[in-house]
Amino acid sequence: MAKLSNTFEGGSTGVGITTGNSGGTSGDAWSLVNLDSNTVEYDTARAAHGTVSARIATGATAGMPYLSWTSGISGTTLYARAYLYLTANPGSNLNAVRLMSGSTIVATVRINSTGKVGLLYASGSLTATSTASVPLNAWFRLELKAVASTTAGSVECRCYLGSPDATSATETLQGTGLNTGTNTAMDRVRVGLLTSTTSYSINVDDVAWGDTDWIGPATAGGSSTPLTLASSTWTAQALQRMKVRALGTATGTSAAQALARAKRQMLNPSASSEAAQALAGRKSQALGVAGAAGEARTLGSAKAWPLAPVSVTEQARSLGSAKSRPLAAAQAAGSAQAFTGRKVSPLVPAGASETAEQLTARGALGPASESDTSRPLAGVKTQLLALAAAVETAVPLTGRRTLALGPAHEAGTVLALAARKAKPLTLAAETAMAQPFASAYAGPDGDDIDVTVGAPFSRWAAALGAPHDSGWEVDAPW
C-alpha cells in the first residue's frame, strides 16, 4: 500500500511552489512543477482545509501550468483526489485531473463551459458527463479511479459537489470494458490547467493519490486516508499536524521503551524475579511469589507479599504495625504472670491456704477458710465471713461491717448497750413502785435524785395515803 499527499500548509502566500519548498509541513514534495511561463503559487485567500492552498493561473500568454508526481507509486489500478475552487466556468473544456503511464494518458477529468464534469479515457474519449454542475466560489471534491488495460480497462469519477467532505458522492461517472491505451502500470498524476488556456485560474488543495482504495475526504488539518505502514523502528517518529500513521509492531524487549505522546507499544512480560523491580510511571509488572521466610520482611509502598506462618515460641514477640500473629498457649503457673499490652492468658485456680492471700486488681479469690475473727479486706475486695460464735457481750464491728449476735441470756439487771446498738430486754418483774431508768444525768449528790410526787390519783397512791402536795425522797434502785 502506497500513498502520497500534499496540503500546501508549509508555504507562504504569494511564494511560488517548487519541488524544493513543497515538502515538509505540506507533505510529500512534488516531483514536477510545470509553470509554462505562468503562475503556480501558495495562496492564503482560500483553502479547503487549514489556511493555504495552491493557485494555478494563466495570464495573457497561453499555457498549461500544473503540479505532478512522477514517482513513488506505480500500478495498473490507481486512485487520485483533488479539491478544486473555481470563480467562473472555463471558456471551453478544461482538463483538471489526469492519471498517466509515462506519456500515455489513461484517464482524465474535465470541466466544460457550463460547469459539467466529463470523464475521459485514453487520449480523450468521453465516456460520461455529469448532470449537475460544479459550484462556483465554493470548494468541491473530485476522485478518480483508473484501471489500465487495452481490453478490460475502466475509469470512474466520484463527484462531491455539495459538501466537499461528504462520504456519499453527489454523482458517479464511470465506464468499463475500455481500451485505456496501455497495459503498462501507471506511474504519474497531474493536477492543474491541463488544457492550454489564457487568463484563467483555479485553486487546488489536499491533493493525494494511492494504489489501494478510494482516498476519501481530508480532515481539517490534513489527510485522513490510510497511510502505508511505517517500517519498524525503536525511535518514535513525529507525525505532522493531524495525520495518523499505523506503526509496525516493535520487536519484543524486556525493558520498557518510552513512547512519545499518544503512541502505544505493547511490551512482553518481564522475566520473573525474586526482588521487587521499581516500575516507572504507570507501567505494571507482575512479581513472582517470594520464598517462605520465618521472619516478617518489610515491603515497599503498594507491594503485598504473603508470609509463611512463623514458628511456635513460648515468648510473646512484638509485631510491627498492621501485622498480627497467633501465640501459643502460655504454660500453666501457680502465680499470676504479668502480661504486656493486650495479651491475655488464663490462670489456674490458686491453691487453698489458711490465710487470705493478697491478690492484684481483678484477680479472682478462692473461698476463705473459716475463722472466729473477722479479717480486714483492702480496697474494693470482698470476702465472705463465717458467722461469729455466740458471745454474752456485744463485740464492736469496725467500719460498715455487720455481725449477727446470738440471743443474750436472761438477766435480772439491765445491761448497757453501746451507742446505736439495740438489744431486746425481757419483761421487768412486777414491783409496787415505779422504777426510774438511768438517763444522761444524776442527782445533786451524785448517787440519787429527789423526786416530788404529787397528790395521789390512782388507787395505789390513795392506799398509801400520800397527800397531793407532799414529797419524799426515794433512793434509786441501782
C-alpha positions as CSV (number, residue, x, y, z in Angstrom):
1,M,0.0,0.0,0.0
2,A,1.4,3.4,-1.0
3,K,0.1,6.9,-0.9
4,L,1.3,10.5,-1.5
5,S,-0.4,13.7,-0.4
6,N,0.2,17.4,-0.2
7,T,-1.8,20.1,1.8
8,F,0.3,23.2,0.9
9,E,0.3,24.2,4.5
10,G,4.1,24.7,4.6
11,G,4.1,27.6,2.1
12,S,3.6,31.4,2.4
13,T,1.1,33.3,0.3
14,G,2.5,34.6,-3.0
15,V,5.5,32.4,-2.9
16,G,6.0,30.2,-6.0
17,I,5.7,26.5,-5.4
18,T,8.8,24.5,-6.2
19,T,10.0,20.9,-5.8
20,G,12.3,22.2,-3.1
21,N,9.8,24.0,-0.9
22,S,6.7,21.8,-1.3
23,G,7.6,19.1,1.2
24,G,8.0,19.3,5.0
25,T,4.8,20.5,6.7
26,S,2.9,20.4,3.3
27,G,3.5,16.7,2.9
28,D,5.1,14.9,0.0
29,A,7.1,17.2,-2.3
30,W,6.1,17.5,-5.9
31,S,8.2,15.8,-8.5
32,L,7.4,18.4,-11.1
33,V,6.1,22.0,-11.0
34,N,5.3,23.0,-14.6
35,L,5.0,26.8,-14.8
36,D,4.8,27.1,-18.6
37,S,5.5,30.8,-18.3
38,N,2.6,31.2,-15.9
39,T,1.8,31.0,-12.1
40,V,1.8,28.2,-9.6
41,E,2.0,29.7,-6.0
42,Y,0.9,29.4,-2.4
43,D,-2.4,31.2,-1.7
44,T,-4.0,32.1,1.7
45,A,-7.0,33.8,0.2
46,R,-8.9,30.5,0.3
47,A,-8.2,26.9,1.5
48,A,-10.3,23.8,1.6
49,H,-8.7,22.8,5.0
50,G,-6.1,24.7,7.0
51,T,-5.1,28.1,5.7
52,V,-3.2,27.6,2.5
53,S,-3.9,26.2,-1.0
54,A,-2.3,26.3,-4.4
55,R,-3.3,28.9,-7.0
56,I,-2.6,27.9,-10.6
57,A,-3.2,30.7,-13.2
58,T,-2.5,31.8,-16.7
59,G,-2.2,35.4,-18.0
60,A,-2.2,36.8,-21.5
61,T,0.2,34.1,-22.5
62,A,-1.5,30.7,-23.1
63,G,-0.1,27.9,-21.2
64,M,-0.6,24.7,-19.2
65,P,0.7,25.2,-15.6
66,Y,0.3,22.1,-13.3
67,L,1.7,20.1,-10.4
68,S,2.8,16.4,-10.9
69,W,4.2,13.4,-9.0
70,T,6.2,11.2,-11.4
71,S,7.5,8.6,-8.9
72,G,6.7,6.9,-5.6
73,I,3.6,5.0,-6.8
74,S,3.1,2.6,-9.7
75,G,0.3,0.2,-10.6
76,T,-2.3,-0.8,-13.2
77,T,-5.0,0.4,-10.8
78,L,-4.6,3.8,-9.2
79,Y,-6.7,6.4,-7.4
80,A,-6.4,10.2,-7.2
81,R,-8.2,13.0,-5.3
82,A,-8.2,16.8,-5.6
83,Y,-10.2,19.7,-4.0
84,L,-11.0,22.4,-6.6
85,Y,-12.2,26.0,-6.4
86,L,-13.5,27.9,-9.4
87,T,-14.6,31.5,-9.5
88,A,-16.0,31.1,-13.1
89,N,-16.6,28.3,-15.5
90,P,-13.9,28.0,-18.1
91,G,-14.5,29.3,-21.7
92,S,-14.0,25.8,-23.1
93,N,-13.4,22.3,-21.9
94,L,-10.7,22.3,-19.2
95,N,-8.8,19.2,-18.2
96,A,-8.1,19.3,-14.4
97,V,-7.0,15.9,-13.1
98,R,-5.2,13.1,-15.1
99,L,-3.6,9.7,-14.5
100,M,-0.9,8.6,-16.9
101,S,1.5,5.7,-17.7
102,G,4.7,7.5,-18.8
103,S,3.5,9.9,-21.6
104,T,0.3,7.8,-22.3
105,I,-2.9,9.2,-20.9
106,V,-5.1,6.6,-19.2
107,A,-7.9,8.7,-17.6
108,T,-8.9,12.4,-17.4
109,V,-11.5,14.5,-15.6
110,R,-12.6,17.8,-17.3
111,I,-15.0,20.7,-16.6
112,N,-16.8,22.2,-19.6
113,S,-18.1,25.7,-20.2
114,T,-21.3,25.0,-18.3
115,G,-19.6,23.5,-15.3
116,K,-20.5,19.9,-16.1
117,V,-17.9,17.2,-15.2
118,G,-16.8,15.0,-18.0
119,L,-14.9,11.6,-17.7
120,L,-12.5,10.7,-20.5
121,Y,-10.2,7.6,-21.1
122,A,-7.1,7.1,-23.3
123,S,-6.3,10.1,-25.5
124,G,-9.6,11.9,-24.9
125,S,-12.6,9.7,-25.5
126,L,-15.6,10.9,-23.4
127,T,-17.4,8.1,-21.6
128,A,-19.7,10.1,-19.2
129,T,-20.9,13.6,-18.3
130,S,-22.5,14.8,-15.1
131,T,-26.0,16.2,-14.9
132,A,-25.0,18.6,-12.1
133,S,-22.6,21.5,-12.4
134,V,-19.7,22.2,-10.2
135,P,-20.4,25.1,-7.7
136,L,-18.7,28.4,-8.2
137,N,-16.8,30.3,-5.4
138,A,-17.0,27.2,-3.3
139,W,-14.9,24.1,-2.8
140,F,-15.8,20.7,-4.3
141,R,-14.0,17.4,-4.5
142,L,-13.3,15.0,-7.4
143,E,-12.0,11.5,-7.0
144,L,-10.7,9.4,-10.0
145,K,-10.0,5.7,-10.4
146,A,-8.4,4.1,-13.5
147,V,-7.6,0.5,-14.5
148,A,-5.0,0.4,-17.3
149,S,-5.8,-2.3,-19.9
150,T,-6.3,-2.4,-23.6
151,T,-9.2,-4.8,-23.3
152,A,-10.7,-4.6,-19.8
153,G,-9.8,-1.1,-18.8
154,S,-12.2,1.1,-16.7
155,V,-12.5,4.6,-15.5
156,E,-14.6,6.1,-12.7
157,C,-15.1,9.6,-11.2
158,R,-17.0,10.3,-8.0
159,C,-18.2,13.9,-7.8
160,Y,-18.8,15.6,-4.4
161,L,-20.4,18.8,-5.5
162,G,-22.5,19.7,-2.4
163,S,-20.4,19.1,0.7
164,P,-16.8,18.6,-0.3
165,D,-16.1,16.3,2.7
166,A,-19.2,14.2,2.3
167,T,-18.8,10.4,2.3
168,S,-21.6,9.9,-0.3
169,A,-21.0,11.2,-3.8
170,T,-23.4,13.7,-5.5
171,E,-22.9,11.8,-8.7
172,T,-20.7,9.0,-10.0
173,L,-19.5,8.7,-13.6
174,Q,-17.9,5.5,-15.0
175,G,-17.0,3.4,-18.0
176,T,-16.0,-0.2,-18.2
177,G,-14.6,-2.7,-20.7
178,L,-12.5,0.0,-22.2
179,N,-9.2,0.2,-24.1
180,T,-7.4,2.8,-21.9
181,G,-4.4,2.9,-24.2
182,T,-1.9,0.7,-22.4
183,N,-1.4,-2.4,-20.3
184,T,1.6,-0.8,-18.6
185,A,1.3,0.3,-15.0
186,M,0.5,4.0,-14.4
187,D,3.2,6.0,-12.6
188,R,2.2,9.7,-12.6
189,V,-0.6,12.1,-11.8
190,R,-1.2,15.7,-12.9
191,V,-3.4,18.4,-11.3
192,G,-4.0,22.0,-12.7
193,L,-4.7,23.6,-16.0
194,L,-4.1,20.6,-18.3
195,T,-5.5,22.4,-21.3
196,S,-3.8,25.4,-22.9
197,T,-5.7,28.5,-21.7
198,T,-5.3,32.2,-21.1
199,S,-6.4,34.5,-18.3
200,Y,-7.9,31.8,-16.1
201,S,-7.2,30.5,-12.6
202,I,-8.2,27.7,-10.3
203,N,-7.2,26.8,-6.7
204,V,-6.4,23.2,-5.7
205,D,-5.9,21.8,-2.2
206,D,-5.4,18.4,-0.4
207,V,-4.2,16.6,-3.5
208,A,-3.5,12.8,-3.0
209,W,-3.0,9.6,-4.9
210,G,-2.6,5.9,-4.0
211,D,-2.7,2.4,-5.2
212,T,-5.0,0.7,-2.7
213,D,-8.5,2.3,-2.4
214,W,-10.5,5.5,-2.8
215,I,-8.7,8.3,-1.0
216,G,-11.8,9.7,0.8
217,P,-12.2,13.2,2.3
218,A,-9.5,15.2,4.0
219,T,-9.8,16.3,7.7
220,A,-9.5,19.8,9.0
221,G,-5.7,19.5,9.3
222,G,-4.7,17.2,6.5
223,S,-5.5,13.8,5.0
224,S,-7.4,11.1,6.9
225,T,-6.8,8.4,4.3
226,P,-4.9,5.3,5.1
227,L,-1.1,5.5,5.1
228,T,1.4,2.8,4.4
229,L,2.8,1.0,7.4
230,A,6.0,2.6,8.7
231,S,8.9,0.3,9.0
232,S,9.7,-0.9,12.5
233,T,11.9,1.5,14.4
234,W,13.0,1.9,18.0
235,T,12.6,5.7,17.8
236,A,9.1,7.2,17.8
237,Q,8.6,9.3,14.6
238,A,6.8,12.6,15.0
239,L,3.7,12.9,12.8
240,Q,2.9,16.3,11.3
241,R,-0.3,18.0,12.1
242,M,-3.3,15.7,12.2
243,K,-2.0,12.9,10.0
244,V,-2.2,9.4,11.5
245,R,0.0,6.6,10.5
246,A,0.0,3.0,11.7
247,L,3.3,1.6,13.0
248,G,4.6,-1.9,12.7
249,T,4.8,-3.9,15.9
250,A,8.0,-3.3,17.8
251,T,10.2,-6.3,18.5
252,G,9.9,-7.8,22.0
253,T,12.1,-6.4,24.7
254,S,12.3,-6.8,28.5
255,A,12.9,-3.2,29.0
256,A,10.1,-0.7,28.9
257,Q,10.5,1.8,26.0
258,A,9.4,5.4,26.4
259,L,6.7,6.3,23.9
260,A,6.0,9.9,22.9
261,R,2.6,11.5,23.4
262,A,-0.3,9.3,22.3
263,K,1.7,6.4,20.8
264,R,1.5,3.0,22.4
265,Q,3.6,-0.1,22.2
266,M,2.9,-3.5,23.7
267,L,5.6,-4.9,25.9
268,N,6.5,-8.5,26.6
269,P,6.0,-9.7,30.3
270,S,9.2,-9.2,32.1
271,A,11.1,-12.1,33.5
272,S,10.2,-13.3,37.0
273,S,12.4,-12.0,39.7
274,E,12.6,-12.6,43.5
275,A,13.3,-8.9,44.0
276,A,10.7,-6.3,43.5
277,Q,11.6,-4.1,40.5
278,A,10.7,-0.4,40.5
279,L,8.4,0.5,37.7
280,A,8.3,3.9,36.2
281,G,5.2,5.9,35.6
282,R,2.0,3.9,35.0
283,K,3.6,0.6,33.9
284,S,2.8,-2.5,35.9
285,Q,4.7,-5.8,36.2
286,A,3.7,-9.0,37.9
287,L,6.2,-10.3,40.6
288,G,7.0,-13.9,41.3
289,V,6.0,-15.3,44.7
290,A,8.6,-14.7,47.3
291,G,10.1,-17.7,49.1
292,A,8.8,-18.6,52.6
293,A,10.7,-16.9,55.5
294,G,10.4,-17.3,59.2
295,E,10.6,-13.6,59.8
296,A,8.4,-10.7,58.6
297,R,10.0,-8.7,55.8
298,T,9.4,-5.0,55.1
299,L,7.6,-4.5,51.8
300,G,7.9,-1.3,49.8
301,S,5.0,1.0,49.0
302,A,1.9,-0.6,47.4
303,K,3.5,-4.1,47.3
304,A,1.9,-7.0,49.1
305,W,3.6,-10.3,49.9
306,P,2.2,-13.3,51.8
307,L,4.4,-14.6,54.6
308,A,4.7,-18.2,55.8
309,P,3.5,-19.0,59.3
310,V,6.1,-18.2,62.0
311,S,7.4,-21.0,64.2
312,V,5.8,-21.5,67.6
313,T,7.6,-19.9,70.5
314,E,6.9,-19.7,74.2
315,Q,7.7,-16.0,74.3
316,A,5.4,-13.2,73.0
317,R,7.1,-11.3,70.2
318,S,6.3,-7.7,69.3
319,L,4.7,-7.3,65.9
320,G,5.2,-4.2,63.7
321,S,2.4,-2.0,62.5
322,A,-0.6,-3.8,61.0
323,K,0.9,-7.3,61.4
324,S,-0.8,-9.9,63.6
325,R,0.5,-13.3,64.7
326,P,-1.2,-16.0,66.8
327,L,0.7,-17.0,70.0
328,A,0.8,-20.5,71.6
329,A,-1.0,-21.0,74.9
330,A,1.2,-20.0,77.9
331,Q,2.4,-22.6,80.3
332,A,0.3,-23.1,83.4
333,A,1.7,-21.5,86.5
334,G,0.7,-21.2,90.2
335,S,1.4,-17.5,90.3
336,A,-0.2,-14.8,88.2
337,Q,2.0,-13.7,85.2
338,A,2.1,-10.1,84.2
339,F,1.1,-9.6,80.5
340,T,2.0,-6.6,78.4
341,G,-0.3,-4.7,76.2
342,R,-3.4,-6.6,75.2
343,K,-2.3,-10.1,75.7
344,V,-4.4,-12.4,78.0
345,S,-3.5,-15.7,79.4
346,P,-5.9,-17.9,81.6
347,L,-4.7,-18.7,85.1
348,V,-5.3,-21.9,87.1
349,P,-7.1,-21.6,90.4
350,A,-4.8,-20.6,93.4
351,G,-4.1,-23.3,95.9
352,A,-6.1,-23.5,99.2
353,S,-4.5,-21.5,102.1
354,E,-5.4,-20.9,105.8
355,T,-4.5,-17.3,105.4
356,A,-6.0,-14.8,102.9
357,E,-3.6,-14.1,100.1
358,Q,-3.4,-10.6,98.7
359,L,-4.3,-10.5,95.0
360,T,-3.6,-7.8,92.5
361,A,-6.5,-5.9,90.9
362,R,-9.1,-8.0,89.2
363,G,-7.8,-11.4,90.4
364,A,-10.4,-14.0,91.5
365,L,-10.1,-15.4,95.1
366,G,-11.0,-18.8,96.3
367,P,-13.3,-19.1,99.3
368,A,-11.5,-18.0,102.6
369,S,-11.2,-20.5,105.3
370,E,-13.4,-20.1,108.4
371,S,-12.1,-18.0,111.2
372,D,-13.6,-16.8,114.5
373,T,-12.1,-13.3,114.0
374,S,-13.0,-11.0,111.2
375,R,-10.2,-10.1,108.9
376,P,-9.9,-6.6,107.3
377,L,-10.0,-6.6,103.5
378,A,-8.2,-4.0,101.5
379,G,-9.6,-1.7,98.8
380,V,-12.7,-3.0,97.0
381,K,-12.0,-6.7,97.6
382,T,-14.8,-8.6,99.4
383,Q,-14.6,-11.8,101.3
384,L,-17.4,-13.8,102.9
385,L,-17.0,-14.4,106.7
386,A,-18.4,-17.3,108.6
387,L,-20.9,-16.5,111.4
388,A,-19.2,-15.4,114.6
389,A,-19.6,-17.6,117.6
390,A,-22.2,-16.5,120.1
391,V,-20.9,-14.4,123.0
392,E,-22.5,-12.9,126.0
393,T,-21.1,-9.5,125.3
394,A,-21.6,-7.4,122.2
395,V,-18.4,-7.2,120.1
396,P,-17.9,-3.9,118.2
397,L,-17.5,-4.1,114.5
398,T,-15.4,-1.6,112.6
399,G,-16.5,0.4,109.6
400,R,-19.6,-0.8,107.9
401,R,-19.3,-4.4,108.6
402,T,-22.1,-6.2,110.4
403,L,-22.0,-9.2,112.6
404,A,-25.1,-11.1,113.7
405,L,-25.3,-11.8,117.5
406,G,-26.9,-14.7,119.2
407,P,-29.7,-14.1,121.8
408,A,-28.5,-12.8,125.2
409,H,-29.1,-14.8,128.3
410,E,-31.9,-13.6,130.5
411,A,-30.6,-11.3,133.3
412,G,-32.3,-9.5,136.2
413,T,-30.3,-6.4,135.5
414,V,-30.4,-4.2,132.5
415,L,-27.2,-4.4,130.6
416,A,-25.9,-1.2,129.0
417,L,-25.7,-1.3,125.2
418,A,-23.1,0.6,123.2
419,A,-24.2,3.6,121.1
420,R,-26.6,2.7,118.2
421,K,-26.7,-0.9,119.2
422,A,-30.1,-2.3,120.2
423,K,-30.9,-5.4,122.2
424,P,-34.4,-6.7,123.3
425,L,-35.0,-6.9,127.1
426,T,-37.0,-9.4,129.0
427,L,-40.1,-8.2,130.8
428,A,-39.3,-6.5,134.2
429,A,-40.6,-8.1,137.3
430,E,-43.6,-6.5,138.9
431,T,-42.9,-4.1,141.7
432,A,-45.0,-2.0,144.0
433,M,-43.3,1.2,143.0
434,A,-42.2,2.7,139.7
435,Q,-38.5,2.1,139.0
436,P,-36.7,5.0,137.3
437,F,-34.4,4.3,134.4
438,A,-31.0,5.9,134.1
439,S,-30.7,8.9,131.9
440,A,-27.9,11.0,130.8
441,Y,-27.8,12.9,134.2
442,A,-27.5,12.1,138.0
443,G,-28.8,13.7,141.2
444,P,-27.1,16.5,143.1
445,D,-25.4,14.2,145.5
446,G,-24.2,12.1,142.7
447,D,-25.9,8.8,143.6
448,D,-29.6,9.6,144.0
449,I,-32.2,12.1,142.9
450,D,-35.1,13.8,144.6
451,V,-38.5,13.2,143.2
452,T,-41.5,15.1,144.2
453,V,-44.7,13.2,144.0
454,G,-48.0,15.0,143.6
455,A,-51.4,14.2,145.1
456,P,-52.5,10.6,144.7
457,F,-54.6,9.9,141.7
458,S,-54.6,6.3,141.2
459,R,-55.8,3.6,143.6
460,W,-52.4,2.6,144.7
461,A,-51.4,6.2,145.6
462,A,-54.6,6.6,147.7
463,A,-53.9,3.4,149.6
464,L,-50.5,4.8,150.6
465,G,-52.2,7.9,152.0
466,A,-49.9,10.1,150.1
467,P,-51.0,13.7,150.1
468,H,-51.3,15.7,147.0
469,D,-48.5,18.1,147.7
470,S,-46.3,16.0,149.9
471,G,-43.0,14.7,148.5
472,W,-40.4,12.3,149.8
473,E,-37.0,11.3,148.9
474,V,-36.5,7.9,147.5
475,D,-33.4,6.0,146.6
476,A,-32.7,4.9,143.1
477,P,-32.9,1.2,142.6
478,W,-29.3,0.9,141.4
